[in-house]
Amino acid sequence: MTEYSIAGTADDVLSLCRALRDATGMLGLNPTGQAELLERVERAEQAATAAPVDLPGVGIQVRAIRYYLVEMADGPISAFMADDAARIIGDDIGKLFF
């Protein structure tokens, strides 16, 4: 797997992005962290909907999303979202895997 390859599909990325937008209040992020996460979500959506899919962009943004979810979020669903991001990336480093 190259640095920019991902195990998930563009549809997986878009599904994660929709879920994160719908559940921002349940992630346990401060307002700055929430704004930064949503910026990454928007960039991931743009990369996933590009024709052709911007795999380097998707990989970079989903890794950043996972970072926010693992290192900064402490809400009731943040672990599940982090694991979904880890599954998409393909490296299995989320919160529940620890």
One Martini backbone bead per residue (centre of mass of N, CA, C, O) as a GRO file, in nm:
protein
   98
    1MET     BB    1   0.095   0.037   0.025
    2THR     BB    2   0.074   0.349  -0.022
    3GLU     BB    3   0.066   0.656   0.115
    4TYR     BB    4  -0.220   0.720  -0.068
    5SER     BB    5  -0.367   0.481  -0.006
    6ILE     BB    6  -0.686   0.313   0.014
    7ALA     BB    7  -0.935   0.086   0.130
    8GLY     BB    8  -1.153   0.261   0.059
    9THR     BB    9  -1.410   0.440  -0.069
   10ALA     BB   10  -1.569   0.714  -0.170
   11ASP     BB   11  -1.833   0.630  -0.026
   12ASP     BB   12  -1.705   0.596   0.254
   13VAL     BB   13  -1.616   0.888   0.284
   14LEU     BB   14  -1.896   1.021   0.250
   15SER     BB   15  -2.026   0.876   0.488
   16LEU     BB   16  -1.841   0.986   0.706
   17CYS     BB   17  -1.896   1.286   0.654
   18ARG     BB   18  -2.197   1.280   0.714
   19ALA     BB   19  -2.173   1.171   1.003
   20LEU     BB   20  -2.002   1.405   1.114
   21ARG     BB   21  -2.204   1.632   1.059
   22ASP     BB   22  -2.444   1.496   1.229
   23ALA     BB   23  -2.224   1.448   1.502
   24THR     BB   24  -2.063   1.690   1.629
   25GLY     BB   25  -2.196   1.697   1.927
   26MET     BB   26  -2.071   1.380   1.983
   27LEU     BB   27  -1.738   1.431   1.986
   28GLY     BB   28  -1.597   1.636   2.194
   29LEU     BB   29  -1.538   1.922   2.078
   30ASN     BB   30  -1.415   2.204   2.038
   31PRO     BB   31  -1.475   2.470   1.840
   32THR     BB   32  -1.203   2.454   1.692
   33GLY     BB   33  -1.195   2.150   1.633
   34GLN     BB   34  -1.461   2.144   1.479
   35ALA     BB   35  -1.381   2.338   1.250
   36GLU     BB   36  -1.135   2.173   1.153
   37LEU     BB   37  -1.283   1.914   1.090
   38LEU     BB   38  -1.488   2.034   0.883
   39GLU     BB   39  -1.269   2.116   0.684
   40ARG     BB   40  -1.170   1.824   0.630
   41VAL     BB   41  -1.440   1.716   0.533
   42GLU     BB   42  -1.463   1.898   0.287
   43ARG     BB   43  -1.199   1.803   0.151
   44ALA     BB   44  -1.275   1.503   0.131
   45GLU     BB   45  -1.521   1.543  -0.048
   46GLN     BB   46  -1.375   1.672  -0.284
   47ALA     BB   47  -1.181   1.434  -0.340
   48ALA     BB   48  -1.414   1.209  -0.372
   49THR     BB   49  -1.568   1.387  -0.618
   50ALA     BB   50  -1.361   1.369  -0.806
   51ALA     BB   51  -1.251   1.362  -1.159
   52PRO     BB   52  -1.084   1.180  -1.042
   53VAL     BB   53  -1.006   1.052  -0.765
   54ASP     BB   54  -0.827   1.201  -0.490
   55LEU     BB   55  -0.626   1.003  -0.321
   56PRO     BB   56  -0.429   1.188  -0.175
   57GLY     BB   57  -0.650   1.373  -0.053
   58VAL     BB   58  -0.804   1.159   0.099
   59GLY     BB   59  -0.575   1.052   0.275
   60ILE     BB   60  -0.502   1.315   0.418
   61GLN     BB   61  -0.788   1.384   0.535
   62VAL     BB   62  -0.850   1.117   0.686
   63ARG     BB   63  -0.604   1.135   0.869
   64ALA     BB   64  -0.688   1.401   1.001
   65ILE     BB   65  -0.955   1.306   1.110
   66ARG     BB   66  -0.842   1.082   1.286
   67TYR     BB   67  -0.675   1.261   1.466
   68TYR     BB   68  -0.908   1.419   1.593
   69LEU     BB   69  -1.056   1.161   1.703
   70VAL     BB   70  -0.815   1.049   1.879
   71GLU     BB   71  -0.681   1.324   2.019
   72MET     BB   72  -0.958   1.525   2.077
   73ALA     BB   73  -1.185   1.333   2.104
   74ASP     BB   74  -1.460   1.237   2.372
   75GLY     BB   75  -1.706   1.122   2.269
   76PRO     BB   76  -1.941   0.862   2.229
   77ILE     BB   77  -1.849   0.837   1.891
   78SER     BB   78  -1.543   0.876   1.827
   79ALA     BB   79  -1.436   0.583   1.812
   80PHE     BB   80  -1.608   0.492   1.570
   81MET     BB   81  -1.507   0.708   1.371
   82ALA     BB   82  -1.205   0.639   1.390
   83ASP     BB   83  -1.238   0.346   1.288
   84ASP     BB   84  -1.353   0.420   1.014
   85ALA     BB   85  -1.110   0.579   0.919
   86ALA     BB   86  -0.906   0.344   0.952
   87ARG     BB   87  -1.046   0.158   0.747
   88ILE     BB   88  -1.014   0.340   0.502
   89ILE     BB   89  -0.704   0.354   0.514
   90GLY     BB   90  -0.585   0.055   0.640
   91ASP     BB   91  -0.442   0.063   0.960
   92ASP     BB   92  -0.608   0.024   1.237
   93ILE     BB   93  -0.590   0.328   1.385
   94GLY     BB   94  -0.779   0.367   1.654
   95LYS     BB   95  -0.949   0.342   1.952
   96LEU     BB   96  -1.046   0.031   1.967
   97PHE     BB   97  -0.754  -0.095   1.894
   98PHE     BB   98  -0.598  -0.044   2.177
   0.00000   0.00000   0.00000
